[in-house]
């Protein structure tokens, strides 16, 4: 994952936060910004860096602070209506823990469409 992220951040449009989260903004929404305790409605797809899809969901709700650190960080930067691609280092994902079809120490890629902040 480290080599992938080192090369990925050189690509056009990729931005990186201080924590190491990388992202590309495909669409910038104009809706409400997310606070960590907010419930959000999203569409998403998750893959490993080799392209293997491990999860996808449309119109799913959850609290922004009850997911992996990389998701919480990204969601709190996104206004509703945004679509971002996230490149999450293992430290901000599951680290040494295996999760179903996600091996330990995996860098994860998510396409996330933030539909709304649920009031």
N, C-alpha and C positions, 0 to 999 in steps of 0.2 A: 503493500500500500504506500509506503514512503516514496518509493521510486515513481509510482504512478502520480502521486500528488506533486512531486517535484517537477515532473514534466508537464502535468496538467496546468499548473499555475502560469506556465509560459504561453498558454494558448490565448488567443484574442478573446476578450470579454470576460475572462475569469478574474474574479476578485477574491481576496483572501482576508479574513479577519485575523485579529491578534491571536485568537485561539487555534488557528489553523483550518477553520472551516472555509471551504472554497465554494463559490457559487457563481452562476451566470443568471442574469435577469433576462428572461424571455419576454415578459410583459410586466409592466409596473402598474399596479392598481392605484386607485385613488380613494379607496375605502378606509375604514378605521384601521388604526395600528393595533397590534396585538400586545396585550400585557401577559406576563407569564401565567396569571391565574385565570385568564379568559378561556372560554370554550370556543373552539374553531370548527368550521366545516371545510373539509378539504377533499380534493381528488389527489391521489398520489400513486406512483409506481416506484418500487425499489429494486435495484439490481446490484450485483457484485461487480467489481471492476472488470471481470471477464465477460460481462454481459448477461450472466445468469439472473433471471428475474426470481426474486424470493417473495415478493408481496406486491399487491396492487389493490386499490380500493377507491370506489367513487362515492362521493357524498357521505363521508364518515366524519363523526364528531368525536372530539376528545379535548381534554384540557392541555394547553400549551406546555405546562410544566410537568406533565405526566408521561413524557416521551423521552427519548434519548437526548442528551445535552445538545448535540448538533442541530436537532429539530427545534428545540426550544429557542436556541440562539437565532436560528434563521427566521422562525415565525415571528419573533419579536422585532425583527427588522422589516418585515413585509407588510405593506398595506393590503387590505382586502382587495381582491381582484387581480392580484399578482400571480405570475407563474415563474417559478425559479427552478433551476437545476442545482442540486446540492451535492457536493463531494465531501463526505464526512469522514475524517480520519478516525481510526479505531479508538483513540482516546475519547472522542466525543460520541462514540457509538456504543458497542457492547464490550470493548476491550478484550479481556481474556475469557469472557463468557461466551460459550456457544449458544446460539438461539435457533432452534429448529433447523432450518436449512442455511443458517449463516455461520460459517466457521469462526472460531476465535480469532481475534486480531484483524478482522476484516475492515477494510475501507469500504464505505457504502455510497452508492449513488442513488439519489431520489429526484424524481421530477415531481414538484409539488405545486398544485394550484390552490391557492387560498381563496375559497369562495366567499366566506364571510366570517366575521366575528359574531358568535351567537350571543344575543343579549337575553 
